[in-house]
Amino acid sequence: MGVTDSPERAWLVWAQRKRRPHPGAPPPADLLEELASLVTAAGGIVAGTRPQPLSRENPATLIGSGTIASLRETVQQNDVDLVVFQNLLRPNQQANLERELGVKVLDRREVILDIFARRAHSREGKLQVELAQLSFRVGRLTGGRRDLSRLGGGIGTRGPGEKKLEEDRRRIRTHVRQIERELLTVRRTRTLHYRRRREMGFPVVALVGYTNAGKSTLFNRLTGADVFVADKLFATLDPTARRFSLPGGGTAILVDTVGFIHDLPSELREAFLATLEGIGEADLLVHVGDGSSGEMEESISSVEKILAELGFSAKPSLLAINKSDLTGDSGYCPPGAIRISAATGSGIPALLKEVEGGVWLHRSSGSGLTRRG
């Protein structure tokens, strides 16, 4: 939890406009549950949640004065340290809410950034976290935000976020440019590595999927690696690539990528482009879905949407529905998908056979192998 003596108690709020949800959007309860998982992954304790109907947005505070008064009372009665909004707050809204509620206020983006700061270990990963945090906060320096130096640490204040609010925008932007140059060097080196592997005849397979779908467990199963695995959102962030064997005796390169999430903040997409470059270099994507999740279909749709936004929608892909050890044969499996358990190895031979056929079909024909179903 950073420098705080004990985990922070968080109250979660989603002020939802009364409008028809777009197709494929998860229900409000599911999004609040996901926000709770994010806060827990950041080291906080969820003291309670509050879905709040919103007839119209208050430009100064998002929610109305009556709701603020009620929320202030809730904060005081439940010994809450911070309020986390599912909504993306503007700088003035965040500052005004903190003044009205008397506690720290964060939105979903800052919680995700905090998790990334906790989980990145490599030089590349730390650079990407720093770039994301600075890129996010440079636009909030003139928004009346409270001085980050007086918050006392905790969720939303790790890493470069502890810089004082008075730090000059020009200095931060200079720092951002320096980080971008370092990351550009990393990307060039990574591209050279992929090209060398291609010259050696190794096809590249990238694992993609919603966070906590089991990609790292599958990565370890196929490569014999020891990548950190935990039942948490964004358990692993640092890009990893290893060789693995195909059924016919060939060798391929497997790339593990950062997990996706609903409405991934744009700052993170840009900052973690180096991590996602493994997708662009891949001959085949293996999209890992969490078969034990009640929101599996929505999560799959979210990943496909992000892939399309990143320009990777035309990549050949296979869909693997993971965690059959938890669901058995009763869990839903889309037509054409492969049911597997990365934990026990069930279904892995069938997946490897499909992967082998997919990479060589793509390489020999230059045509796409798309997800069936």
N, C-alpha and C positions, 0 to 999 in steps of 0.2 A: 504493500500500500504506500510505498514511498516513505516520506519522513514523518507521517502521522503515527501516533502511538497505537491507534486501534483502527479497524476498518470503518470507513465512513458509512453512515446510514443515509440511504438515498430514497427519495420519493419520486416516482415516475409519473409523468403527465403526458398525455397525448390530446391536444386540442384538435378535434376532428371536425372539419367542415361537413355540412349536411349535403353530400353529393353522391352520385352513383359511383362506386369504385370502378376503376378501369379493369378490363378482363385480365385474369391471372394474378391480381393483387391479393395478398393474404388478408384474412379477416383482421379487424382491429385487435382482437384478443391475442392473436398470434404475433402481431407486431410488438405489442407490449410485453409478451412473453420473451420475444427475442431481445428486446431492450433490456429486460431483466437479466437475461443471460450475458449480455454485453457488460452490464454493470458488475455482475458477479465475476466475470473474467478480468475486469479491471481491479478487482480486489475489494469491491464495495459490498454492502449488505442492503438488500432491497427491503425497506421498511413498509412499503405499500405502493399501490398504483392508483391512478385516477384517470380513466377515460373521460374527457370533457367535451361535450357537444359545443360546437362553435358556430354561431349563426353568421358572424362576420368577424374579421380579424381587426384587432386594435393595432394600429400602426406603431404605437408607442410601447405596448406591453403584450401584444398578441391576444391575451385573454382580457376579459372585462374586469372592472374594479370589484364587483361582487365576488367573482371567482378568485381574484387575488386575495381578498379578505378571508375567504373560506380556506384557501390554500395556506395562508399565513398561520391561521389557527391550527391547521393540521400539522404544519411544520413544528410549531411550538409544542403541541401536545404529544408528538411522537419522537421528540428529540432528534429531529432530522438535521443532517449536516449539509446536504445539498439536494437540489431539485434537478432532475434530468428530464428534459423534454424530448419526446420523439420527433417533434417538429424541428425544422431547421430555423434557428433564431437569427434575426438580424442583430448587429452589434448594439444598436440603441435599445432594442427589446431586451437583450440579455442584461445590459447595464441597469435598465429600469426595473426589471424583475428582481435583480439582486438587491437593489435598494428597497423595494417594497417588501420583499420576503425576509430580508436580513440574513440570508444564507447564500452560499455559492450556487450559481445556476449554470448548467451545461446543456448543450444539445447533443444529439446522438453522434454527430461527427467527432466531437471532442472526446467522447468516451472511446470511440474506435481508435482515434489517434493515440490515446493513452495506452490502450492495449498494445498497439504496435510498438510504442516506446518500451513497454515491458518485455516484449517477446523478441525483438530484433537483437541478434548477437554478433553477426558478422559486420565487418566494416561497411559493406554495401548496404546491408539492412539498416544500420544506424544512420547512414547518409540519407537513405530514402525516407526514414522516419523524420529526420531533421528537416528535410526539404518539405515534406508534407505539412509539418507543424508550422514552419515559418511561412509557407505559402498561404496557409489558412489564416494565420494571425496578422500577417502584414496588412491585410485589408480591414482589420478591426482596430488598428491602433488609434484611429481618429473617431472611433464610434462611441467614445465615452465609457469604454470598458474599464472595470476596476483594475487596480494595480495588481498584477499577478504576483509581485514580490511579497505581498502581505497576506497571501492566502494560506500560508502554512503548509503547502504541499497537498498531496492527495490526488484523487482522480482529476485529470485535466491539466495538471501542472508539471508533469514529468518532462525530462529532456529539455530541449531548448525553450519549451514553454515557460520556464522559470525566468526568462529574461524579463527585465523590468519593462513596464508599459512605455516608459519614457524613451526607450531605445529608438533611435532615429530610423524612419522608414528607409532612408537611403542606405544606411549601414546594413539593415536586414536584407535589402534587395541585393546589395553587394555580396553578402554572405550566401544568398540563394544562388547567385550566378556562379560562385566558387564551387558550391556543392553540385550544381548542374554540370560544371566542367568535369568534376571528379567522376560523376556518374556516367558521363559520356565516355570517359576512358574505360570504365568498367564495362559498358555496353559494347564498345569496340572489341575489347578483349574477349568478351563472351561470344560475340559474333565470329571471331577468328577461331575460337574453340569449336563452335558448331561446324564451321566450314571444314576444319581439319578432320572432324569426325565423319563428315559427309565424304570427304576425299578418301577416307579409310573404308568407306562402304557401310558405315553404321547408320541405319535409319533412326530418326528421333521421334519418340512418343512422349506426349505431354499429358499429365493428369490435370484435369480441371474439375471444378465442382463447387458446390456450396460449402461454406466453412463448416467443419465438423462432420463432413460426409464420410470421412475415413480415407482420404487420399494418402495421407502419410503412412497409415497402417498398410495400405495396399503397396505403397512405394517400398516399405520395408520388406513386405512379403515377396515382392518380385525381385528385389535387388540384394536382399540380405543386409541392407544398411541398418543403421540404428538411429534414424531420425526421431526426434522427440514426438511422442504421441500423448494426447490427453483429451478427455471428454470436455473440451472447452472450445469456445469460438476463437479462431485465429491462434490455435496452439503452436503452429509453426509459421514463420514468415520468411526466413532466409531461403533463397532459391537453392535447390539441390539437384544434382544430376549424377546418375550412376549407370553403369552398364548392367544389362540383364540378358538372360539367354532366352531364345525363342525355341519352340518345340522342334523345328527342323535343324537345329544346331547352329543357327546364326546368332548374331549379337546385335542388340539395339541399345540406344541410350534412352533412359527414362528420366523425365524432368518433372519434379514436384513443384507446383505453383501455389501462390497464396490463394486461400479460399475466397470465394465471392460472397456477397451478402445483398439483400434487397436494397436498392437505391444506394449502391456504393458511392460514397462521396467523390466528387470529381477530383478533389485534391489528391486523393489516394490513387485514383486511376492513373493520373499523370506521374505522381511520384514513384509508383511501383511499376512503371512501364518496363524497367530493366528486368524485374522479376517475371513479368508476363511475356518477355521476349521469347522465352522458351516455347510459348504457344505459337508465335509467328514462325519460328524455325522448325516446328514439328511437321513430320510427314503425316501424323495421325494424332487425333485427340481422343483420350479416353475420358468421357464425362462420367464422373462417379456421383451417383445419387444415393441419398440416405433412405433406404427402404423402410426404416423403422420410424421415420418422421411422418406425422399426419399432414405435413405441408410439402411432401416430396414433389408433387407436381408443380406447385407454385415455385419451389426452389429451383427446379430444373428450368422452368420458364425464365426465372430471373437470371440464371447463368447464361442461357441462350441469348437473352436480351443484351447482357453486358458484352458477350462475345461479338454480337453483331455491332454494337456501338464501337468496339475496339477494332473492327474490321476483320474479324476472324470467323465470321459466320459461314464462309465457304470452305473452311477447313474440313477435311475428311474426319469423321468422328464415329465412335462407338459409345453406346450407353450401357454402363454397368451399374446395376442396382445392388448396393452393398448392404451388409448387415443381415444376411439371410439367417445367420445364427440366432438372431433375435426374433425374426418374423416367420421362419420356416418357409414352406411353400405357399402359405396363406396370404403373405403380403402381396400388395399390388406390384405387378411388373409390366411395364408397357410392352406392347408387341415389338418383337425384334430386339429387345434389350436382353442382357445377360445377367442372370441372378448370381451373385457371388457373396462370399464372406471373406473379407480380407483378414479377419481375425483367425478363422479356422482353416482357410485354404479351399473351402468348398467353392466349386465353380471356376477356380483359377485356371485349370487346364483348358477349359472351354474358352475362357477369355483370351488366353495366350494364343490359342489357335486362331481366333478371330483377329487378334492384333497382328499376328504374322501374315495372315492373308491380306489384311488391310494395308499394311505398309508396303508390301511388295506389289500389290495391285496398283496402289497409287503411284509408286515409283516407276513401274513398267509402262503404265498407260498414260500417266499424267492427268488422269481424270479423278474426280472426287469420289470418295466413299462416304456416303452420308449416313447419319443415324437413321435407322429404320424404325418405323412406327410413328 
